[in-house]
Amino acid sequence: MVEAPAPKWTPRGLMQRFREVVREPGDLRLCVHIAAFIHRAPSLLAASDLRSFVERLRLQPVPRAEYERIKRIRTFLLGRRIFARANTCYVRALTLYRYLDAPDASLGFHIGIERRDRASDRLHGHAWVTIQGRMLEGPPAALQGRVREIDFLKAAP
């Protein structure tokens, strides 16, 4: 029997939404870690260069998880009004890169700029994560070959 959705802000409604996100014993801890990271990432990045920031992300001890679990929790958090401005491909990719349970050697963080059709078009930057060269949540423009990747990890600091 499927439980009927309760009004959003009632105790029953809050518990229904909570159960959609917290499904495993470690989900609450992971949710708190990801929320703190999403909140602090802009100020941490502003105090550092991108290369150093990305290199440090995998060195810090944090709970690691599989892709679907991170995506479920991150999507829930970025859907909250408090994190609405943080819902960018950069924050999504940085979060995935930091928490994904994958060997460091096979994991890659990439940024790129989408080619403009006209000189007057606005520039669009993108960020994505790869595992063994396979793109996760990448922009469609990158799959179409319209994004020029910037190799910032090998660039001089």
C-alpha positions as CSV (number, residue, x, y, z in Angstrom):
1,M,0.0,0.0,0.0
2,V,1.4,3.4,-1.1
3,E,1.2,6.2,1.5
4,A,-0.7,9.2,0.2
5,P,1.5,12.4,0.1
6,A,0.8,14.6,3.1
7,P,0.9,18.4,2.9
8,K,4.4,19.7,2.5
9,W,5.0,21.4,5.9
10,T,3.1,19.0,8.2
11,P,5.1,16.7,10.4
12,R,4.0,13.7,8.3
13,G,4.9,15.6,5.1
14,L,8.4,16.4,6.4
15,M,8.9,12.8,7.4
16,Q,7.8,11.6,3.9
17,R,10.3,13.9,2.2
18,F,13.0,13.0,4.7
19,R,12.6,9.3,3.9
20,E,13.0,10.0,0.2
21,V,16.5,11.3,0.9
22,V,17.7,9.3,3.9
23,R,17.4,5.6,2.9
24,E,20.6,4.1,4.3
25,P,22.1,4.4,7.8
26,G,25.0,6.6,6.6
27,D,22.8,8.9,4.4
28,L,22.2,11.5,7.2
29,R,25.9,11.9,7.8
30,L,26.6,12.1,4.1
31,C,23.8,14.7,3.7
32,V,25.4,16.9,6.5
33,H,28.8,16.6,4.9
34,I,27.5,17.5,1.4
35,A,25.4,20.4,2.8
36,A,28.5,21.8,4.6
37,F,30.6,21.5,1.5
38,I,28.1,23.2,-0.8
39,H,27.8,26.0,1.7
40,R,31.6,26.5,2.2
41,A,32.9,25.7,-1.3
42,P,32.6,29.2,-2.8
43,S,34.5,30.8,0.1
44,L,37.1,28.0,0.1
45,L,37.6,28.4,-3.6
46,A,37.8,32.2,-3.4
47,A,40.7,31.8,-0.9
48,S,42.6,29.4,-3.2
49,D,43.3,28.8,-6.9
50,L,41.2,26.2,-8.7
51,R,44.1,23.8,-9.2
52,S,45.1,23.6,-5.5
53,F,41.4,23.5,-4.5
54,V,40.6,20.5,-6.7
55,E,43.8,18.7,-5.8
56,R,43.0,19.0,-2.1
57,L,39.4,17.7,-2.5
58,R,40.4,14.1,-2.7
59,L,43.0,14.2,0.0
60,Q,40.6,15.1,2.8
61,P,38.9,12.3,4.7
62,V,35.2,12.4,4.0
63,P,32.5,9.7,3.6
64,R,32.6,8.2,0.1
65,A,29.5,7.0,-1.7
66,E,28.3,5.6,-5.0
67,Y,27.1,7.9,-7.7
68,E,23.3,7.4,-7.4
69,R,23.5,8.1,-3.6
70,I,25.4,11.3,-4.0
71,K,23.1,12.4,-6.8
72,R,20.0,11.8,-4.7
73,I,21.3,13.7,-1.7
74,R,22.9,16.5,-3.7
75,T,19.7,17.0,-5.8
76,F,17.6,17.2,-2.6
77,L,20.0,19.8,-1.1
78,L,20.3,21.9,-4.2
79,G,16.6,22.0,-4.5
80,R,16.3,23.8,-1.2
81,R,15.9,27.6,-1.3
82,I,19.0,28.1,0.8
83,F,21.2,26.5,-1.8
84,A,19.4,27.7,-4.9
85,R,22.3,29.9,-6.1
86,A,24.8,27.1,-5.6
87,N,23.0,24.9,-8.1
88,T,25.5,25.2,-10.9
89,C,27.4,22.5,-12.9
90,Y,30.6,23.6,-11.0
91,V,29.2,22.9,-7.6
92,R,27.5,19.7,-8.8
93,A,30.8,18.4,-10.3
94,L,33.0,19.5,-7.3
95,T,30.6,17.7,-5.0
96,L,30.6,14.5,-7.1
97,Y,34.4,14.7,-7.4
98,R,34.9,15.1,-3.6
99,Y,32.5,12.3,-2.4
100,L,32.5,9.7,-5.2
101,D,33.8,6.3,-4.1
102,A,36.2,5.7,-7.0
103,P,39.9,5.1,-7.3
104,D,41.7,8.5,-7.5
105,A,43.6,7.3,-10.6
106,S,40.4,6.8,-12.6
107,L,38.6,9.9,-11.5
108,G,38.9,13.2,-13.4
109,F,37.6,16.7,-12.9
110,H,37.2,18.8,-16.1
111,I,36.2,22.3,-17.0
112,G,35.6,23.8,-20.4
113,I,34.2,26.6,-22.4
114,E,31.4,26.1,-24.9
115,R,32.1,27.4,-28.4
116,R,30.0,30.4,-29.3
117,D,28.1,30.5,-32.6
118,R,28.4,34.3,-32.8
119,A,30.9,36.7,-31.3
120,S,28.0,38.4,-29.5
121,D,26.9,35.1,-27.7
122,R,27.5,34.8,-24.0
123,L,30.3,32.5,-22.9
124,H,29.2,29.3,-21.2
125,G,31.5,27.4,-18.9
126,H,31.0,23.8,-17.9
127,A,32.4,21.4,-15.3
128,W,32.0,17.6,-15.2
129,V,33.5,14.5,-13.7
130,T,34.8,11.4,-15.5
131,I,35.6,7.9,-14.3
132,Q,38.0,6.1,-16.6
133,G,37.3,8.6,-19.3
134,R,33.5,8.1,-19.1
135,M,31.6,11.4,-18.5
136,L,29.2,11.6,-15.6
137,E,26.5,14.3,-15.8
138,G,28.4,16.1,-18.6
139,P,26.9,18.9,-20.6
140,P,25.3,17.9,-23.8
141,A,27.5,20.4,-25.6
142,A,30.6,18.4,-24.5
143,L,29.2,15.2,-26.0
144,Q,28.6,17.1,-29.2
145,G,32.2,18.3,-29.3
146,R,31.3,22.0,-28.7
147,V,33.2,22.4,-25.5
148,R,36.9,23.2,-25.4
149,E,38.4,21.7,-22.3
150,I,40.9,23.7,-20.3
151,D,43.6,21.6,-18.8
152,F,43.9,23.6,-15.6
153,L,45.6,20.8,-13.6
154,K,48.7,20.8,-15.9
155,A,48.7,24.6,-16.3
156,A,51.3,26.6,-14.4
157,P,50.0,27.9,-11.1
